């Protein structure tokens, strides 16, 4: 199409011009915008602009249909062949969030996992897709919230356990690491003067009084949209939806399953990792060497989520986009009872489904696994083997949590029970196809301090699998 695509796309949004376009011309323009957004020869800024423009006009990659519960968008899915995949790694990985640094061995050891064939969303779930769920009354229909805690969360009865857990972690750090509070104050790493003074007061309290203060700061309330739905930095149609908790991601999967007449769910963490690494077990979706243009991370200096798929150099061997950076993605898998990276996971590697780590009805106090890093994380967080974590109630991020859909057909083996804390639960036999949800996020976990940073900035998302900070 011989024209300035960005100008043409913006012009087509105007009623006086768009109404004069034929259906064929509109289709051709949208197709050209998608092509340019995925053209590795195009400047990254041009790709981003084209990605936004096609979202405003209607992205042809997502077919609009009407189901039994209203309109929905059909996500493009990518097949992942069955076989044996390299999962995890043998050495520690460095992570960094908002100048808080550390290393983790939660991904150790490197081992092989056999997987049946499945499909995963080519892209994280977008705002345009999630808007259909909201328009259909998804937050008001309890049938999509399929566990007791999910229903409690929907009603606003569950409480902000994720934010509270994050604040407890930062309280421990401030009290046990001399000089940390003063250093963060001098470096301006608290998001506001109010947060700084709140933490100064909190650190004078004993544990009982601190818990009461958290109850007052984070009261239970009913949510009816993603936390950053109204933030213009993150709410364009082709950007990944962010600021969602794990229960919201699963509810969307259940709703889309009913709309499409097929079972969709979040991916397990090993399904996510296999789709990202391919059969050769590479470090990043594109290979073993870091490439600044392969992912929307801190190094790219974009400073917000980008339209899905514009970092085409970072596609995985199977053609799955945005598996590194942009937004952290939710998975189905359990990590354990703490989001503190200094503590070993209750569900370590080697991966073993028999230990109950895929139980959907586990208590909300048990953290879930996040994958992929996000736009404010550094390259270490974007490695395919990196296992992030947070409480399933957490959607408090200055960016967001996302996911992608997953679908496949296989019969799972029986699993033995495992007890987490005092709550036993068993993994049911599951032969469903699944919707894989990415939790691409920079997790802001509370009032001024994430599990890794203290400013409350972070993001979580997901994708269809067949589809941190001290803020206060």
Backbone torsions as a table, in degrees:
resi	resn	phi	psi	omega
1	UNK	NA	108.2	-174.2
2	UNK	-78.1	82.9	178.6
3	UNK	-163.8	169.3	171.5
4	UNK	-77.4	104.9	-171.3
5	UNK	-62.9	-39.2	-178.6
6	UNK	-64.5	-47.0	178.6
7	UNK	-62.9	-41.8	179.9
8	UNK	-63.2	-41.6	179.7
9	UNK	-65.0	-42.5	178.4
10	UNK	-67.4	-38.5	179.5
11	UNK	-65.2	-37.3	-177.6
12	UNK	-64.9	-19.1	177.1
13	UNK	-73.6	-22.8	-178.9
14	UNK	-72.4	134.7	-177.3
15	UNK	-58.5	-39.9	-176.9
16	UNK	-66.3	-24.9	-179.8
17	UNK	-102.7	-47.2	-178.1
18	UNK	-58.7	-34.7	-179.0
19	UNK	-69.0	-16.5	-178.9
20	UNK	-94.6	-6.9	179.3
21	UNK	-79.5	136.9	173.5
22	UNK	-71.7	161.7	178.2
23	UNK	-59.8	-37.9	180.0
24	UNK	-66.6	-42.0	179.4
25	UNK	-65.7	-40.6	177.7
26	UNK	-62.2	-43.9	179.3
27	UNK	-63.0	-44.8	-178.6
28	UNK	-65.1	-38.7	179.2
29	UNK	-64.2	-45.7	179.5
30	UNK	-63.2	-41.0	178.8
31	UNK	-63.4	-40.4	179.0
32	UNK	-66.8	-38.1	178.7
33	UNK	-65.3	-41.2	176.6
34	UNK	-62.3	-44.9	-179.2
35	UNK	-60.3	-41.4	-179.9
36	UNK	-70.5	-34.8	179.0
37	UNK	-66.2	-19.6	-178.9
38	UNK	-111.2	16.1	-176.9
39	UNK	-93.6	109.8	-178.5
40	UNK	-63.6	-17.8	178.9
41	UNK	-81.3	-15.0	-179.4
42	UNK	-82.9	149.4	175.9
43	UNK	-59.5	141.8	-177.6
44	UNK	-57.7	-40.7	179.4
45	UNK	-62.3	-35.9	178.2
46	UNK	-68.9	-40.5	177.3
47	UNK	-60.8	-44.1	-179.8
48	UNK	-61.5	-45.7	-179.4
49	UNK	-62.3	-40.6	178.5
50	UNK	-67.0	-37.9	177.4
51	UNK	-62.3	-40.8	176.3
52	UNK	-66.9	-41.7	-176.9
53	UNK	-63.0	-43.0	-179.3
54	UNK	-69.5	-30.2	175.7
55	UNK	-64.2	-38.4	179.4
56	UNK	-68.7	-27.6	-178.3
57	UNK	-92.5	-20.0	-176.0
58	UNK	114.5	101.0	-174.8
59	UNK	-71.1	117.0	-176.9
60	UNK	-68.9	-11.1	177.3
61	UNK	-71.0	-19.0	-177.9
62	UNK	-116.4	100.0	-176.2
63	UNK	-72.3	128.3	178.0
64	UNK	-84.4	127.6	177.1
65	UNK	-133.2	167.1	175.3
66	UNK	-113.7	123.6	-179.8
67	UNK	-109.8	-171.5	-179.6
68	UNK	-66.2	-13.6	-177.9
69	UNK	-124.5	32.9	177.6
70	UNK	103.0	-171.5	-178.9
71	UNK	-72.9	150.4	174.1
72	UNK	-151.7	163.6	178.3
73	UNK	-109.1	130.8	-179.9
74	UNK	-83.0	121.5	-178.2
75	UNK	-81.6	143.7	171.8
76	UNK	-71.4	132.6	-178.1
77	UNK	-115.3	148.5	-177.8
78	UNK	-117.6	128.1	178.6
79	UNK	-73.8	139.6	173.2
80	UNK	-119.5	118.2	-175.3
81	UNK	-69.6	148.7	175.8
82	UNK	-68.4	157.8	179.9
83	UNK	152.2	-166.0	-179.4
84	UNK	-101.1	130.5	-176.2
85	UNK	-124.7	145.8	174.4
86	UNK	-78.2	125.3	-178.4
87	UNK	-125.1	141.6	178.2
88	UNK	77.8	-171.4	179.0
89	UNK	-155.4	171.0	-173.3
90	UNK	-100.4	-16.3	-178.6
91	UNK	-110.5	162.6	178.0
92	UNK	-66.0	150.7	175.9
93	UNK	-113.5	138.1	176.9
94	UNK	-88.3	140.7	174.3
95	UNK	-129.1	159.8	178.6
96	UNK	-154.9	130.4	177.3
97	UNK	-136.7	116.8	177.5
98	UNK	49.8	48.3	176.7
99	UNK	69.8	8.3	169.5
100	UNK	-97.3	125.2	-171.2
101	UNK	-120.3	160.4	175.5
102	UNK	-178.3	-178.1	174.4
103	UNK	-129.9	158.3	179.9
104	UNK	-138.6	148.7	173.4
105	UNK	-122.8	19.9	-178.5
106	UNK	-63.3	-18.6	-177.7
107	UNK	-93.7	0.9	-176.5
108	UNK	-88.9	138.4	6.9
109	UNK	-98.9	170.3	170.4
110	UNK	-70.9	133.0	-177.6
111	UNK	-155.4	170.4	-178.8
112	UNK	-102.4	141.7	176.7
113	UNK	-131.1	130.6	177.8
114	UNK	-88.7	129.9	-178.9
115	UNK	-127.2	143.0	169.8
116	UNK	-76.4	163.8	180.0
117	UNK	-66.5	151.1	179.5
118	UNK	-158.3	177.4	174.2
119	UNK	-124.0	149.3	179.1
120	UNK	-135.3	150.6	179.8
121	UNK	-58.7	133.2	178.2
122	UNK	-63.1	-31.0	-177.6
123	UNK	-129.5	157.2	169.0
124	UNK	-59.9	156.2	177.9
125	UNK	-62.1	132.0	-174.7
126	UNK	-95.4	166.6	175.3
127	UNK	-60.5	-38.2	180.0
128	UNK	-62.4	-40.8	178.3
129	UNK	-65.8	-47.1	-176.2
130	UNK	-68.5	-28.0	177.6
131	UNK	-60.4	-31.3	178.5
132	UNK	-65.9	-41.0	177.3
133	UNK	-61.8	-43.0	179.1
134	UNK	-66.2	-43.1	-179.6
135	UNK	-64.1	-28.0	179.7
136	UNK	-83.3	4.9	179.2
137	UNK	79.0	30.1	-175.6
138	UNK	-58.7	-32.3	-179.5
139	UNK	-77.4	-14.1	-178.4
140	UNK	-102.1	-8.7	-174.9
141	UNK	-104.9	106.9	-172.1
142	UNK	-68.9	-16.2	-176.5
143	UNK	-65.1	-22.9	-179.3
144	UNK	-82.7	-11.4	-177.3
145	UNK	-103.3	95.7	-156.8
146	UNK	-95.9	-0.5	175.2
147	UNK	-122.2	164.2	-179.3
148	UNK	-59.3	-45.0	-179.7
149	UNK	-68.7	-33.4	176.6
150	UNK	-62.7	-42.8	178.7
151	UNK	-67.6	-36.7	176.1
152	UNK	-64.7	-41.0	178.3
153	UNK	-62.7	-44.2	-178.7
154	UNK	-60.5	-37.6	-179.7
155	UNK	-78.2	-10.5	-177.9
156	UNK	85.8	19.0	-176.3
157	UNK	-98.3	-9.2	-170.5
158	UNK	-82.7	-30.1	-178.7
159	UNK	86.8	166.1	-176.0
160	UNK	-94.5	65.9	-176.7
161	UNK	-63.8	-32.9	179.8
162	UNK	-65.0	-47.0	179.1
163	UNK	-63.4	-41.2	179.8
164	UNK	-64.8	-42.5	179.7
165	UNK	-61.5	-39.8	179.0
166	UNK	-63.3	-42.3	-179.6
167	UNK	-66.3	-35.2	175.7
168	UNK	-63.5	-39.9	178.3
169	UNK	-61.8	-44.6	-179.1
170	UNK	-70.7	-32.3	174.9
171	UNK	-60.5	-45.4	179.7
172	UNK	-62.4	-40.6	179.3
173	UNK	-64.7	-45.3	-179.1
174	UNK	-62.6	-35.7	-177.1
175	UNK	-81.7	-23.4	-175.1
176	UNK	-107.1	-11.3	179.5
177	UNK	-114.1	92.8	-176.9
178	UNK	-55.1	133.0	176.7
179	UNK	87.9	-11.0	-176.9
180	UNK	-63.2	-45.9	-178.5
181	UNK	-61.3	-48.0	-179.3
182	UNK	-63.4	-37.5	178.6
183	UNK	-63.6	-46.0	-179.3
184	UNK	-66.0	-34.8	176.8
185	UNK	-66.0	-46.1	-177.8
186	UNK	-65.8	-30.1	-180.0
187	UNK	-88.7	0.7	178.4
188	UNK	68.4	32.6	-174.5
189	UNK	-90.4	-0.4	168.9
190	UNK	-86.8	140.1	-171.6
191	UNK	-69.6	-19.9	-179.9
192	UNK	-160.2	164.3	177.2
193	UNK	-64.0	-34.0	179.2
194	UNK	-63.2	-43.0	179.4
195	UNK	-64.7	-42.6	179.1
196	UNK	-58.3	-49.0	-177.8
197	UNK	-69.8	-32.5	177.2
198	UNK	-63.2	-44.6	178.6
199	UNK	-66.8	-35.6	178.3
200	UNK	-61.0	-40.3	178.2
201	UNK	-72.3	-40.1	-178.3
202	UNK	-61.7	-35.2	-176.3
203	UNK	-72.1	-8.2	174.5
204	UNK	-89.6	-6.2	-174.5
205	UNK	-90.4	151.6	169.4
206	UNK	-79.1	176.2	-172.6
207	UNK	-63.4	-39.9	-179.4
208	UNK	-64.5	-43.8	179.4
209	UNK	-67.9	-34.7	178.2
210	UNK	-64.4	-41.5	178.1
211	UNK	-62.1	-40.8	177.2
212	UNK	-64.6	-37.8	178.0
213	UNK	-64.9	-37.9	177.6
214	UNK	-67.4	-38.1	176.6
215	UNK	-59.2	-39.4	179.8
216	UNK	-72.4	-36.8	-178.5
217	UNK	-73.5	-37.0	-174.8
218	UNK	-121.0	66.4	179.1
219	UNK	-69.2	150.6	176.1
220	UNK	-67.5	137.2	176.7
221	UNK	-153.8	157.0	-177.8
222	UNK	-84.0	131.5	177.1
223	UNK	-103.0	144.0	179.4
224	UNK	-129.3	11.6	175.9
225	UNK	-165.6	161.1	175.8
226	UNK	-57.8	150.2	-171.6
227	UNK	-59.9	-32.1	-177.5
228	UNK	-111.5	27.9	-177.7
229	UNK	-60.5	-33.3	-178.2
230	UNK	-94.2	5.7	-178.3
231	UNK	-87.5	115.1	-173.8
232	UNK	-65.1	-14.1	176.3
233	UNK	-72.2	-20.3	-169.3
234	UNK	-132.8	8.3	-170.9
235	UNK	-115.9	21.6	174.4
236	UNK	-74.0	154.0	-171.4
237	UNK	-56.0	-39.3	-176.0
238	UNK	-93.6	1.8	172.2
239	UNK	-77.3	150.5	177.2
240	UNK	-66.7	139.2	177.5
241	UNK	-68.4	136.6	-174.9
242	UNK	-135.1	167.5	178.6
243	UNK	80.4	27.9	179.4
244	UNK	-110.2	148.0	174.2
245	UNK	-87.0	174.4	-176.9
246	UNK	-63.3	-35.4	-177.7
247	UNK	-69.5	-35.3	175.8
248	UNK	-65.6	-40.8	179.1
249	UNK	-61.4	-44.8	179.9
250	UNK	-67.0	-36.1	178.9
251	UNK	-64.0	-41.0	177.0
252	UNK	-61.7	-41.9	178.9
253	UNK	-60.4	-43.2	-179.8
254	UNK	-63.9	-41.8	179.3
255	UNK	-64.5	-46.1	-179.3
256	UNK	-66.4	-33.4	176.0
257	UNK	-59.0	-45.1	179.1
258	UNK	-65.8	-36.0	179.8
259	UNK	-67.8	-40.9	-174.6
260	UNK	-92.0	-12.9	-178.1
261	UNK	71.8	29.7	177.2
262	UNK	-147.5	152.6	-176.4
263	UNK	-81.1	125.8	179.8
264	UNK	-128.9	147.5	179.8
265	UNK	-155.9	177.4	170.7
266	UNK	-69.5	150.5	175.8
267	UNK	-78.0	153.7	166.3
268	UNK	-70.0	164.5	-178.5
269	UNK	-66.8	-30.9	180.0
270	UNK	-76.7	-31.5	173.1
271	UNK	-64.2	-42.3	177.3
272	UNK	-61.7	-46.9	-176.4
273	UNK	-65.6	-39.8	178.8
274	UNK	-63.5	-41.0	179.0
275	UNK	-66.0	-28.3	179.9
276	UNK	-82.2	-39.9	-171.3
277	UNK	-91.6	-25.3	-174.3
278	UNK	75.0	-172.2	-175.5
279	UNK	-74.7	-20.3	-176.7
280	UNK	-90.7	1.5	174.2
281	UNK	64.0	37.8	-176.4
282	UNK	-64.4	161.2	-177.8
283	UNK	-73.3	-41.1	178.4
284	UNK	-121.7	162.1	-177.6
285	UNK	-56.5	-28.0	-177.1
286	UNK	-96.1	-12.4	-178.4
287	UNK	157.3	-164.6	-176.3
288	UNK	-94.0	-19.1	-179.0
289	UNK	-96.3	140.6	179.6
290	UNK	-67.0	138.5	177.2
291	UNK	-131.2	115.0	-176.3
292	UNK	-60.2	-28.2	179.9
293	UNK	-92.9	9.4	178.9
294	UNK	-87.9	-14.9	-173.9
295	UNK	-156.1	149.1	174.7
296	UNK	-83.2	83.5	176.5
297	UNK	-119.0	-176.4	179.1
298	UNK	-53.0	-36.0	-177.0
299	UNK	-66.8	-24.5	-179.1
300	UNK	-76.8	-18.8	177.1
301	UNK	60.4	33.9	175.7
302	UNK	-85.2	-35.6	172.8
303	UNK	68.3	26.5	172.4
304	UNK	-172.6	170.3	175.8
305	UNK	-68.5	153.1	179.0
306	UNK	-116.1	160.7	174.5
307	UNK	-53.0	143.4	-175.0
308	UNK	-62.4	138.3	171.6
309	UNK	88.2	-1.4	-175.0
310	UNK	-77.0	-21.1	174.8
311	UNK	-88.2	67.3	-171.7
312	UNK	-65.8	-25.4	178.4
313	UNK	-64.5	-18.3	-177.3
314	UNK	-96.1	7.2	178.1
315	UNK	-57.6	145.2	178.3
316	UNK	-74.8	170.8	179.3
317	UNK	-57.1	-24.3	-179.4
318	UNK	-94.1	0.7	179.6
319	UNK	88.4	20.8	178.0
320	UNK	-89.1	130.0	-173.0
321	UNK	-96.5	155.2	171.9
322	UNK	59.3	33.9	175.6
323	UNK	-78.2	-14.0	172.5
324	UNK	-122.5	129.9	176.9
325	UNK	76.0	-172.0	-177.3
326	UNK	70.6	-70.4	176.8
327	UNK	-146.7	140.6	175.8
328	UNK	-70.5	145.4	-171.4
329	UNK	-119.2	135.7	174.4
330	UNK	-68.5	144.6	167.5
331	UNK	-121.9	173.2	179.6
332	UNK	-77.5	-18.4	-164.2
333	UNK	-80.0	148.1	174.5
334	UNK	-85.6	145.8	175.4
335	UNK	-107.6	-44.9	-179.7
336	UNK	150.2	-169.5	-168.4
337	UNK	-85.8	2.7	-178.8
338	UNK	-141.7	142.3	175.4
339	UNK	-94.4	12.9	179.6
340	UNK	-84.5	119.6	-176.6
341	UNK	-67.2	-14.7	179.2
342	UNK	-79.6	-10.8	-179.2
343	UNK	-102.4	140.5	179.2
344	UNK	-68.9	149.6	-179.1
345	UNK	-70.4	147.9	172.7
346	UNK	-71.0	-23.9	179.2
347	UNK	-118.5	81.4	-175.2
348	UNK	-81.7	174.6	167.1
349	UNK	-84.4	152.9	2.7
350	UNK	-63.6	148.2	-179.3
351	UNK	-69.0	131.8	-178.3
352	UNK	-148.5	109.2	-177.5
353	UNK	-67.3	-16.5	-176.7
354	UNK	-72.4	-11.5	-178.4
355	UNK	-89.8	4.9	175.9
356	UNK	88.5	11.2	-174.5
357	UNK	-72.5	-8.3	177.1
358	UNK	-107.2	20.2	-178.8
359	UNK	-75.1	117.1	-177.9
360	UNK	-72.6	-21.6	-175.7
361	UNK	-98.6	17.6	176.7
362	UNK	-60.5	152.3	-178.2
363	UNK	-58.5	153.8	-179.4
364	UNK	-67.6	-12.5	177.3
365	UNK	-77.8	-12.0	-178.6
366	UNK	-94.1	122.5	-174.6
367	UNK	-72.6	152.4	176.8
368	UNK	-106.9	161.9	-176.9
369	UNK	-87.5	135.6	174.2
370	UNK	-110.8	149.9	-178.6
371	UNK	-136.6	152.8	165.0
372	UNK	101.1	-12.5	-175.4
373	UNK	68.3	-171.0	177.5
374	UNK	-162.4	-173.7	-166.7
375	UNK	-65.2	-22.6	-179.8
376	UNK	-102.5	-3.7	177.2
377	UNK	-83.4	161.2	177.8
378	UNK	-92.1	178.2	-172.2
379	UNK	-61.2	-32.6	-179.7
380	UNK	-60.7	-38.2	178.4
381	UNK	-69.4	-19.3	-176.7
382	UNK	-91.1	-1.9	178.6
383	UNK	-65.2	144.8	-175.1
384	UNK	-59.9	-31.2	-175.6
385	UNK	-85.6	-8.4	-173.9
386	UNK	-68.4	128.0	-179.6
387	UNK	-106.7	102.7	172.1
388	UNK	-85.0	170.8	-178.0
389	UNK	-159.7	150.0	170.3
390	UNK	-165.5	169.7	179.0
391	UNK	-67.8	147.9	-177.6
392	UNK	-66.1	-17.0	177.7
393	UNK	-83.0	-8.7	-173.7
394	UNK	-76.0	122.3	167.6
395	UNK	-135.2	8.1	-176.8
396	UNK	-82.2	94.8	-179.4
397	UNK	-142.8	149.0	177.2
398	UNK	-79.4	1.0	175.6
399	UNK	-127.9	-68.2	174.0
400	UNK	150.1	165.9	175.6
401	UNK	-109.2	140.5	-179.0
402	UNK	-134.0	-169.6	179.1
403	UNK	-167.5	173.4	170.7
404	UNK	-137.1	152.7	-177.6
405	UNK	-76.8	152.2	178.9
406	UNK	-136.1	141.3	175.5
407	UNK	-140.4	139.6	173.0
408	UNK	-165.7	171.5	175.0
409	UNK	-128.4	118.8	174.1
410	UNK	-161.4	160.9	176.8
411	UNK	-103.1	124.8	-179.5
412	UNK	-82.3	154.8	175.9
413	UNK	-80.7	168.4	176.3
414	UNK	-69.7	152.5	-178.3
415	UNK	-128.6	144.4	178.4
416	UNK	-82.5	160.1	179.1
417	UNK	-71.3	153.5	171.8
418	UNK	-138.7	143.1	-178.4
419	UNK	-105.3	125.9	175.2
420	UNK	-113.1	117.5	-172.9
421	UNK	63.3	-123.7	179.5
422	UNK	-109.9	7.6	-174.4
423	UNK	-108.0	106.8	177.2
424	UNK	-83.9	146.3	174.8
425	UNK	-157.3	156.1	-176.6
426	UNK	-120.0	154.9	178.8
427	UNK	-86.8	117.2	-179.4
428	UNK	-75.0	154.3	172.3
429	UNK	-66.6	131.1	-171.7
430	UNK	-135.7	114.7	177.8
431	UNK	-110.2	19.6	-177.2
432	UNK	-75.9	159.2	163.4
433	UNK	-78.1	166.3	-172.7
434	UNK	-138.8	154.7	176.8
435	UNK	-105.8	112.5	-175.5
436	UNK	-86.1	126.6	-179.1
437	UNK	-112.0	125.8	178.0
438	UNK	-84.5	139.8	174.7
439	UNK	-105.0	52.7	-177.8
440	UNK	-65.2	110.7	-177.1
441	UNK	-152.6	154.7	159.9
442	UNK	-104.5	105.5	-169.2
443	UNK	-77.6	116.0	170.6
444	UNK	-94.4	116.3	-167.9
445	UNK	-106.0	15.5	177.8
446	UNK	164.9	-150.7	-169.1
447	UNK	-89.7	73.5	176.3
448	UNK	104.7	-11.3	-178.4
449	UNK	-144.5	125.5	172.7
450	UNK	-86.3	174.7	176.2
451	UNK	-57.5	-24.6	178.5
452	UNK	-119.7	-19.0	177.7
453	UNK	-141.5	166.9	-168.0
454	UNK	-114.7	29.8	-175.7
455	UNK	-122.5	1.4	176.6
456	UNK	78.9	11.8	-179.0
457	UNK	-96.2	133.3	179.7
458	UNK	176.3	169.2	-175.0
459	UNK	-146.7	143.2	174.1
460	UNK	-137.0	138.6	179.8
461	UNK	-142.4	-164.4	177.6
462	UNK	-165.1	173.8	173.9
463	UNK	-139.1	158.2	178.7
464	UNK	-73.2	130.5	179.9
465	UNK	-103.1	93.9	125.6
466	UNK	-175.3	NA	NA
467	UNK	NA	NA	NA
468	UNK	NA	161.0	-168.8
469	UNK	-167.4	173.3	-179.9
470	UNK	-107.7	47.8	-176.2
471	UNK	-74.1	154.0	-178.6
472	UNK	-148.0	NA	NA
